[in-house]
Amino acid sequence: MTFERCPYDGSAIGAEYSGGSLLLSCEVCGAAWEVHNTLVRRVAAPDWVRVRAASAIEARTHLSASS
């Protein structure tokens, strides 16, 4: 399994290695996951207001590019 994009808003995910675990986080919605060996655990839920705002911006960008 590769975790390259946030499952909530589709933005790139940042990675930080700390103390034997890998912390993956989304700068757009604030969601975060801890990866340790084969275990992936969400440690911070997304901010749904920010997810909706990012989706609206993406939709507007897509519409203006196709016009």
Number of C-alpha atoms within 10 A of each C-alpha: 4 4 12 13 14 21 13 18 20 16 16 15 18 15 16 10 11 9 7 9 14 16 21 22 23 22 13 19 23 15 22 20 19 20 15 13 9 7 9 14 12 14 13 14 12 20 13 14 10 14 18 14 14 18 15 12 11 14 12 11 11 11 10 9 8 6 5
